[in-house]
Amino acid sequence: MTTPNFTVLVHVEDKGDLSFGPDQFAGDTGKIKALEGFQITFPPASGLGLRYMAHVSKNGDTGWVNDGEFVGNRGKRLPVEGFAIEVNGDKLAKYDIFYMAYLRDGTETAWFSNGAFCGSRGQSRAIDGIIVRLALRAPNYVSIISKAKSVSGKPLLITLNPVRNELEVSVRTDDDLQTWEKRMVKAGQGYALINKAKPNLCIARGQGMSTELKDVSQIDKNDACVWRDDNVAGLYNAINSWTNWELKLNISGNYPYRDQGNTLLAYPWAAGGDNELWRTAMRTYNVVAGSDEIALNRVSEAIYHGCYPQVFKESIDVGNEGITTVGFDIATVPVFSLQPSRLYQQQLENQQDLPEEKKAWLTAANSASFSVRVDEIRLNVGGGIAAEVHATLDASALIHTNPEHGLTIHLNAGVLHLPGHQMDENLQKLLEASLNHVFLPLLLNHLNKNILDHIAIPALELNGIPFANPVISSQPPYILASTSILPDSVNPPFPQAWPRGRLFCGVDANALDAAAASVLKDFSIDDKWSTRINFGILGSFDISARYELKFKNPNFTVTARSGNTYKLKIDISGYADFAIGIVNPGAGGDGFAHVTASVDITSDNKVRLIFQSLDAIVVNWHFNGLPGWMDSMISGILNAFDPVVMAAVRLGLGGKTFDVYTIPEINATIAGKKFEITLENLGLSSTEDPTKKALLLAEGAVRVRIK
């Protein structure tokens, strides 16, 4: 499907109307002449619609107009300072509209889309030109997860039931019926929820307090198809109908909730119970680990030289197609190439010949294929076709996750070639076909059973934080394993230049936040304080307090320029019970600490964070139960108490360390020899992926030791 053509007409100061096309600079190039208005027009048969508005100097915001209509002014020297455009009509779910502006001061804005305001209001920053781009919709799919859990303790997600064509709330299945596109409408103030499995259907408010499914063509015509986020603080929020703010998406009834088939309602607000609060779970990644061909082949070479001739030089009984035995000598090191395997693709295309279990294993979403080549295998064939030949082996390897969320490698297909032997051509073809049919599966099974089955990359352990099953992706010359903090689902990073010749692991700010939070939840400061203060005419008082402070919501700032040092903010909450003479007021405390942290790697391969310094500490106390006559004493009490609290926080947090994760060590026993695969020359850095996500990156060279 191609995008419809359109015309952007702009009225430029002193120049009049000028016409341009999609993706063109619409304005007076090179001249300082302001844009005073614009109009976007589609061919009559396009079937696509837009609406747009503008902020005009001195006049403010115009109303929204439809495509084909002019917005702004002509000849009044009142420049456009900002504008917004959004798709409307029956096809609004099929397209995105993008736009940006060039400003009078020589700068340009970022790209905006789908009704977001571009430019400024009331700052006298005239726009000299705009660019408008239409694109086929690239949905950002999400899952919508209830704060309430099922009776089995599993997360509950909004689900489309395809049998009844109704909405329900059921436990996670990770299929497209539980996946929704959050399509922004109403100038970005609301959104439609469009199902991925059935992209012609969206969630709508039905009659009374029911919910129903409507065709996406209704989104722009029926406000019952539009939803918006409420203002509930925290990870979970309420989702209310555009037609009635008080009607929120809600699971019918009270806990316990079934695993399947709970009814989804639009129900009046009821004090924020778990069944009316939701989290939008994104497709993202928080941790990525990987290797390139160089690092992988170093491991292959070390294992080969450490074991040869054991395992690599043996004999296999065949007893089929005239072949009794085949002695084999794998005379060269197996070489891995992280290009997707052609043999694997062929196997997928011929699945009908495979058992169901093998099909499921081959097509697992959390696996990726690559290629392995052996340049020389010496074969001694016994039986009806006795021969000594040299062969090459091209094989397909599949890396996938095991039930413990670790990674394993398995050879799943291959082909032997017998190049250039001095024998009858027909006999050579017959021998090659027989070896591939009856011997090669036994050889691959031998290599899997005796080598690869003993090598398992353990799952990442990050302070007990629950992660999604890793997703494996091939990005030649890299192989990556990515995961996300539950309940988010995994969307692997885009291709980029990761470290070469080294294994690496990157974690983002959210993973650092979660790791710090898991440590801080068990940490508090609980202490006593006492002093005597003279309050002038009120006299002297003995004052004491027992206080407790807790720390939560660590928030790291990570950029590509962070190096090995990071800033974070930690929220502080607490209470204090005071004794002031015969009065015993209580006080609640809240505040924050700004911390500088550094990262290092310990001798046992743990990536460790250290709170190096506390750059700012703020704790505000709110008294209750204090007589009015003591109000004047508060500042004197806090002047004495606050330095004690600050010192306690500095002592408690300053220098505190915790492990972010442990770099995995692989131990394998192959042919009676113990192999230890670890990393050396470890380094830390900060980097960015192509989407500007910042990562703390640990990397190291592979070291294989034979014990």
Secondary structure, DSSP 8 states (H G I E B T S, - for coil): ------EEEEEETTTEEEEE-TTS-EE-TTS---EEEEEEE--TTS--EEEEEEEETTTEE---EETTS-EE-SSS---EEEEEEEEESTTTTTEEEEEEEEETTS-B---EETT--EE-SSS---EEEEEEEEEE----EEEEEEEEEBTTS-EEEEEEETTTTEEEEEE---SGGG-EEEEEETTTTEEEEEESSSTTEEEEE-STTBEEEEEGGGTTT-GGG-EEE----SS-B-EEETTEEEEEEEESS-SSB-SS-EEEEEEE--S--GGG-EEEEEEE-SEEEEEEHHHHHHHHHHHHHHHTTTTTEEEEEEEETTEEEEEEEE-S--EEE-S--HHHHHHHHTGGGS-HHHHHHHT-TTEEEEEEEEEEEEEEEEESS-EEEEEEEEEEEEEEE-TTS-EEEEEEEEEEE--S-SS-HHHHHHHHHHIIIIIHHHHHHHHHHHTGGG-EE-----TT--B---EEEEETTEEEEEE-BTTSEE---------SSSEEEEEEHHHHHHHHHHHHTT-EEEEEEEEEEE-GGG-EEEEEEEEEEEEEEEEEE--TT-TTEEEEEEEEEEEEEEEETTB--EEEEEEEEEEEEEEEE-TTSEEEEEEEEEEEEEEEEEEES--GGGGGGHHHHHHHHHHHHHHHHHHHHTT-EEEEEE---EEEEETTEEEEEEEEEEEEEEEE-TT--EEEEEEEEEEEEE-
